[in-house]
Amino acid sequence: MNRFEYVRPATIAEAVAAAGAPGAAYLGAGTNLVDLMKLGVLRPQRLVDVRRIAGLDRIEALADGGMRIGAAVRNADLAQDADFAGRFPAVAEALLAGASAQIRNAATVGGNLMQRTRCAYFHDLASACNKRAPGSGCAARGGETRQHAVLGWSAHCIATHPSDFCVPLAALDAVVEIAGSGGMREAPLAEFHCLPGDQPARESMLAPGELIVALRLPAAAAGFAAHARYLKLRERTSFAFAVVSAAAALRLADGRVTEARIALGGVAARPWRARAAEALLAGAAADDAAFRRAADAALTEARPSGDNAAKIELARRIVRRALLLAASGTPARRPALPASPFAAPEDGDAAHV
Amino acid sequence: MAWPISLTLNGVARELVLDDPRITLLDLLRERLDLTGTKKGCDRGQCGACTVLLDGRRVNACLTLAVGCDGAAVQTIEGLAQGDVLHPVQRAFIAHDALQCGFCTPGQIMSALGLIGEGLIREGGAGDDAERVREGMSGNLCRCGAYAGITAAVLEAQRTMSEATEAAAA
């Protein structure tokens, strides 16, 4: 690990000023950053520890029925917040489907958005990677691509964003609050992460020095609480990144879908909002035939980026099953295995396999 | 340059001076404080052998920069037993043969202690749900494959500890 300067500001203004210098990086828990620094993938000259900034660790219910989550709130604390989990159960389920209990106890909400891809070639200094070393090429093309994109990728980069948490956030119109030297601004989470294009090193809309200070879930997102699920397919039952995942949230009336929200994980450089599929479900009967049509619509634009065409069919099936689970209702009690596909739609219960 | 930090380490207040901000909590414990019960397995947050309680919550010490722990309370495996009297989680691991080589055991025990203190009981009456224990312990790998014993030990320790809490409250 390279040497670095460590600073611990007390206010957002101090943090933004400290992080304005070239080579500076914000430090949350470090569960991803410290690992990448040990590997030499990242070599920041200055770490700006944001965990002691007053107010950044608060979960607040807003007067309009929405909620605001400080960027330094721990993943586990948010998932276990009864008020939050009651209003946004699919978000809590996605949080609990991510990483391990130890990592969730440390990792922050802001850090989750800013975590780096788990593309093995990005992590391997001997491999070409346009994200790590712009212009060097992409060793993932023609390599092992099970964890790689089938949507929104480019010839320059086929990496995926690994977050579970961000998938239901994108579906539910979460907003990112950003502080910079010029003051505050906001951005929709579904557009916060950049698609690679010809500049895969640029991963989010944050300008250098800008800091995520909070996430906001709008009041309307709580209207899906009765029918909201997250479903994640992975190579083992727990503590693994998604091969594909989906968040599905429905508002139902008289057996028909009033409004649908769908987003996919593990398929692109950003959590992938499936608006065409949502539009197709609006007003449709809440049945398997409609859910199959929606799943097809969600993957219309999908193309394999390597030897990963199977992910497209897997994603279709996961979208359909997430919709079936959502339609059958948010379980009153959290399943033993959050977001596991090893569950029958009718009972929502799951078991290790 | 020096970075002073205060820690409450296994209940004892310690004032320490770090000579490098790169030191992880794991290396601080093992290399500077001679507390080698906490193990270094993968050093990447994947195996859980380095699990300690930081302000009462289980975390991977290998991914935690010590300089950021200023003011924190740290509990390690060395702080569990009271003299010769083992902690209920330690007793349960022995009773259920929940180890073979023992390398992962300090991390397993600290993780179990964290698990019992957080999710399971709060989920309400999950005392006998082995599935919740397996999910809750998935951040700790055991290459000997002692998982069946570990699951049984965590369930028993949870029962023992909740009975003790109820007895104390009565």
Interface residues (C-beta under 8 A of the other chain):
Chain A: M1 R3 F4 E5 Y6 R8 L27 A29 G30 T31 V34 D35 K38 L47 D49 R51 A76 Q80 A99 S100 A101 Q102 I103 N105 A106 T237 S238 F239 R333 R334 A336 L337 P338 A350 A351 H352
Chain B: W3 D20 P21 R22 T24 D43 R44 G45 G48 T51 L54 R57 R58 V59 N60 L63 T64 L65 V67 G68 S111 G114 L115 E118 G119 R122 E123 G124 D129 E131 R132 R134 E135 G136 M137 S138 G139 N140
